[in-house]
Amino acid sequence: MRIGGRKKRSEIVQRLVEIGAVRLQEDAGIETDQSRIIMREVAHNFCDEYGGAHVYLPRDVELPLEKRDKAIWDAYTGDNTQELARRFGLTERQVRYIIKLMRHRAVELNQIEIPGLDTP
């Protein structure tokens, strides 16, 4: 790493481009060259917005928790909160809370908006 950490910062930006390009290729079927162009622009926008600032990058705990919550929702049968609590290392109360949240999300996804009937 060079003085001031410049090499380290450019490595982070380059890694962002690489990771994003691969995801665009695999998940969206975008060609390699096009995915790199898109991700370079994303990285440049990010650098324009946060460049020069000290930025803390937290570990990503949100996505694993979302996956866990979805797995609990998918395995939920209505009478197996104790089993799910044991399987996922949670309390029954936590499992019930997760089920409540996931049920609420499912209802929101299935709601139809009718123009003119929205509350002001």
Backbone bond lengths (Angstrom), bond angles and torsions (degrees), N, CA, C in turn:
res aa  C-N    CA-C-N  psi(-1)  N-CA   C-N-CA  omega(-1)  CA-C   N-CA-C  phi
1 M - - - 1.449 - - 1.520 108.44 -
2 R 1.319 117.91 134.92 1.453 122.11 -179.53 1.516 110.60 -82.33
3 I 1.321 115.00 172.12 1.461 121.14 179.30 1.521 109.58 -58.44
4 G 1.318 115.39 136.91 1.466 120.53 178.67 1.519 113.40 80.77
5 G 1.328 117.80 -3.00 1.452 120.18 176.71 1.511 114.54 76.27
6 R 1.328 118.61 16.68 1.466 120.46 -176.50 1.518 112.45 -61.48
7 K 1.320 117.31 -41.90 1.464 119.05 179.76 1.523 110.00 -62.49
8 K 1.319 117.18 -41.92 1.463 121.65 -179.84 1.526 110.74 -59.81
9 R 1.345 117.56 -43.76 1.459 120.12 -179.58 1.525 111.18 -64.03
10 S 1.330 116.87 -42.89 1.461 118.20 -179.21 1.526 110.85 -67.67
11 E 1.326 116.87 -30.45 1.464 119.92 176.08 1.531 110.23 -65.50
12 I 1.321 117.23 -38.31 1.462 121.05 179.37 1.522 110.11 -65.38
13 V 1.325 117.20 -43.75 1.466 121.00 179.58 1.526 109.93 -64.57
14 Q 1.327 116.39 -43.63 1.467 120.04 179.15 1.527 110.50 -62.75
15 R 1.315 116.92 -39.83 1.466 120.61 179.54 1.526 110.87 -65.58
16 L 1.345 116.40 -37.66 1.461 120.86 175.76 1.523 110.52 -59.45
17 V 1.321 116.53 -44.18 1.467 121.09 178.73 1.527 110.17 -62.37
18 E 1.333 117.26 -45.77 1.466 120.98 -177.84 1.525 111.99 -63.02
19 I 1.323 116.52 -48.46 1.469 120.86 -178.20 1.529 110.15 -63.09
20 G 1.333 116.64 -46.75 1.455 120.38 -179.07 1.518 112.73 -63.66
21 A 1.334 116.53 -40.02 1.470 120.67 -179.59 1.527 110.44 -63.28
22 V 1.319 116.49 -43.49 1.469 119.97 179.16 1.525 110.65 -62.74
23 R 1.330 117.05 -42.91 1.478 119.94 179.35 1.520 111.14 -63.99
24 L 1.336 117.69 -40.62 1.459 120.30 178.31 1.526 110.98 -63.97
25 Q 1.314 116.33 -37.15 1.466 120.30 179.01 1.523 110.32 -67.70
26 E 1.326 116.12 -49.58 1.463 120.85 -174.51 1.529 112.86 -74.16
27 D 1.317 117.10 -43.26 1.463 120.56 -172.93 1.522 113.42 -89.48
28 A 1.332 117.40 -32.51 1.463 119.94 -175.54 1.523 112.65 -112.00
29 G 1.340 117.04 -5.01 1.458 120.33 178.31 1.522 114.16 68.29
30 I 1.323 116.38 26.21 1.462 120.64 179.83 1.528 108.82 -84.33
31 E 1.316 116.65 139.88 1.465 121.69 -178.78 1.524 111.18 -59.35
32 T 1.342 115.68 154.07 1.464 122.15 -176.10 1.521 112.34 -54.82
33 D 1.337 117.62 -52.15 1.467 120.48 -177.76 1.519 111.44 -61.68
34 Q 1.320 116.55 -44.42 1.466 120.82 -178.88 1.532 110.79 -65.41
35 S 1.324 117.48 -39.58 1.461 120.19 -179.07 1.534 110.32 -66.23
36 R 1.322 117.84 -37.06 1.470 120.80 178.03 1.531 110.58 -68.16
37 I 1.332 117.41 -38.26 1.464 120.80 177.98 1.533 110.07 -62.73
38 I 1.329 115.76 -45.69 1.467 120.75 179.45 1.527 110.09 -60.31
39 M 1.314 116.40 -47.99 1.461 119.64 -176.38 1.525 112.40 -70.28
40 R 1.325 118.39 -31.94 1.467 119.28 175.06 1.528 109.99 -64.10
41 E 1.333 116.46 -39.14 1.459 119.14 177.47 1.525 111.31 -65.90
42 V 1.327 116.57 -41.27 1.464 120.33 176.25 1.528 109.67 -59.23
43 A 1.332 116.92 -46.39 1.463 121.32 -179.31 1.530 110.96 -63.19
44 H 1.329 117.96 -41.37 1.461 120.67 178.65 1.529 110.89 -64.69
45 N 1.330 116.76 -41.42 1.468 119.91 176.76 1.523 111.03 -62.11
46 F 1.324 116.01 -41.97 1.459 121.08 178.42 1.532 109.95 -61.62
47 C 1.340 116.22 -45.40 1.468 120.74 179.94 1.527 111.23 -65.20
48 D 1.328 117.35 -39.18 1.463 120.10 177.11 1.521 110.97 -60.61
49 E 1.333 115.48 -40.57 1.457 119.49 -176.96 1.528 112.72 -76.71
50 Y 1.332 117.61 -40.14 1.455 120.79 -173.49 1.526 113.74 -113.03
51 G 1.324 117.81 -1.31 1.459 120.75 -178.12 1.518 112.59 -56.67
52 G 1.316 116.24 135.41 1.457 121.74 179.92 1.514 113.93 86.47
53 A 1.304 117.86 -14.76 1.464 121.42 -179.49 1.528 109.74 -90.44
54 H 1.290 115.24 151.59 1.462 119.82 172.49 1.526 106.32 -82.31
55 V 1.314 116.08 116.62 1.456 121.13 -174.97 1.514 109.05 -115.47
56 Y 1.316 115.65 130.33 1.465 122.01 175.43 1.518 107.69 -95.23
57 L 1.322 117.26 126.58 1.460 121.36 177.84 1.532 108.40 -105.85
58 P 1.322 116.60 105.48 1.467 119.03 179.87 1.520 110.89 -72.92
59 R 1.306 115.92 157.51 1.462 119.95 173.81 1.523 107.71 -68.69
60 D 1.317 115.63 146.13 1.462 119.40 -177.77 1.524 109.36 -83.82
61 V 1.318 115.64 105.90 1.466 119.76 176.65 1.522 110.83 -106.68
62 E 1.335 116.46 -13.74 1.459 119.61 -175.66 1.526 112.56 -67.67
63 L 1.323 117.65 -47.53 1.463 120.43 -177.44 1.534 112.10 -62.74
64 P 1.335 119.45 -47.32 1.475 117.72 177.23 1.524 112.67 -59.45
65 L 1.331 117.54 -36.00 1.463 119.63 178.44 1.527 111.02 -68.54
66 E 1.327 117.58 -38.19 1.454 120.06 176.80 1.525 110.80 -63.21
67 K 1.323 116.52 -40.60 1.467 120.30 178.37 1.524 110.26 -64.27
68 R 1.339 116.28 -42.32 1.465 120.29 178.54 1.518 110.60 -62.31
69 D 1.340 116.63 -45.60 1.457 120.54 -178.98 1.530 110.98 -62.35
70 K 1.322 117.19 -39.89 1.470 120.84 177.97 1.525 110.37 -65.22
71 A 1.332 116.96 -40.54 1.462 120.57 178.57 1.532 110.53 -63.05
72 I 1.333 116.35 -40.11 1.470 120.09 176.98 1.522 109.88 -63.93
73 W 1.322 117.35 -46.32 1.469 121.94 179.80 1.518 111.13 -60.08
74 D 1.339 116.92 -43.51 1.463 121.10 -179.85 1.524 112.36 -66.04
75 A 1.328 117.02 -32.47 1.461 120.75 -177.57 1.529 112.82 -89.12
76 Y 1.315 117.09 -10.84 1.460 121.38 -176.37 1.524 111.12 -69.69
77 T 1.342 116.19 128.81 1.464 121.14 -179.50 1.525 112.33 -114.16
78 G 1.320 116.75 -6.09 1.461 120.21 -179.50 1.514 112.58 108.17
79 D 1.320 116.59 -23.00 1.464 119.07 -178.86 1.524 112.23 -135.78
80 N 1.329 117.50 23.94 1.461 119.37 -176.65 1.526 113.59 -124.08
81 T 1.345 116.88 32.83 1.463 118.70 -179.67 1.526 111.63 -64.75
82 Q 1.318 118.06 -35.49 1.466 121.01 179.53 1.532 110.39 -65.24
83 E 1.318 116.81 -43.94 1.468 121.26 178.63 1.532 110.39 -63.11
84 L 1.333 116.98 -44.09 1.469 120.79 -179.69 1.526 111.11 -65.82
85 A 1.316 116.56 -37.35 1.464 120.40 177.51 1.532 110.44 -60.52
86 R 1.311 116.00 -44.92 1.471 119.81 178.13 1.522 111.37 -64.77
87 R 1.333 116.09 -45.44 1.466 121.03 -176.52 1.532 112.02 -62.08
88 F 1.333 117.11 -39.03 1.460 120.87 -175.09 1.530 113.85 -102.59
89 G 1.329 116.88 4.93 1.456 120.57 177.15 1.520 113.20 67.24
90 L 1.327 116.46 38.88 1.457 122.51 -178.95 1.519 109.65 -122.56
91 T 1.321 115.42 171.49 1.460 119.15 172.27 1.526 107.73 -86.81
92 E 1.312 116.34 161.75 1.472 119.73 176.76 1.524 110.56 -61.89
93 R 1.313 115.99 -35.67 1.463 119.97 178.85 1.533 110.45 -62.40
94 Q 1.336 117.02 -42.04 1.460 120.45 177.86 1.531 110.90 -63.54
95 V 1.317 116.56 -41.43 1.468 119.95 179.02 1.523 110.35 -62.73
96 R 1.330 117.14 -44.12 1.466 120.35 178.94 1.533 110.72 -61.90
97 Y 1.333 117.31 -38.82 1.459 121.12 178.76 1.531 110.32 -65.32
98 I 1.326 117.22 -43.17 1.472 121.37 178.05 1.526 110.06 -62.11
99 I 1.321 117.52 -43.87 1.471 121.57 178.38 1.522 109.86 -60.61
100 K 1.325 116.74 -42.39 1.466 121.04 178.86 1.536 110.08 -60.72
101 L 1.324 117.56 -46.07 1.465 121.19 178.82 1.522 111.56 -62.68
102 M 1.323 116.72 -45.11 1.464 120.81 -178.23 1.528 110.69 -66.72
103 R 1.320 117.46 -37.36 1.464 120.95 177.04 1.533 109.40 -63.28
104 H 1.321 116.69 -43.27 1.463 121.74 178.59 1.533 110.44 -60.94
105 R 1.340 117.18 -43.67 1.466 120.94 177.67 1.529 111.16 -62.15
106 A 1.315 116.45 -41.87 1.464 120.35 -179.51 1.524 110.79 -63.58
107 V 1.315 116.88 -41.00 1.464 120.84 178.42 1.523 109.75 -64.09
108 E 1.338 117.14 -44.28 1.474 120.58 179.57 1.524 111.22 -60.62
109 L 1.322 116.84 -39.69 1.464 120.29 -179.04 1.523 112.18 -66.79
110 N 1.326 116.48 -27.67 1.458 120.59 -177.23 1.527 113.77 -95.17
111 Q 1.330 117.40 0.97 1.461 120.85 179.83 1.517 110.24 -75.67
112 I 1.305 115.67 142.23 1.457 122.03 176.91 1.522 107.65 -106.64
113 E 1.332 115.53 132.79 1.455 119.35 176.28 1.524 108.38 -94.45
114 I 1.316 115.63 128.39 1.466 121.33 178.89 1.515 107.34 -107.87
115 P 1.338 117.74 118.95 1.458 120.39 -179.14 1.520 111.58 -56.25
116 G 1.321 115.82 136.55 1.455 120.96 178.68 1.513 113.66 91.20
117 L 1.331 117.54 -14.30 1.459 120.07 -179.48 1.532 112.25 -105.47
118 D 1.333 116.21 2.63 1.469 119.40 177.71 1.515 109.54 -67.70
119 T 1.312 116.10 141.78 1.461 119.83 178.09 1.527 108.60 -77.00
120 P 1.339 117.43 140.57 1.464 120.51 -177.51 1.495 112.81 -70.10
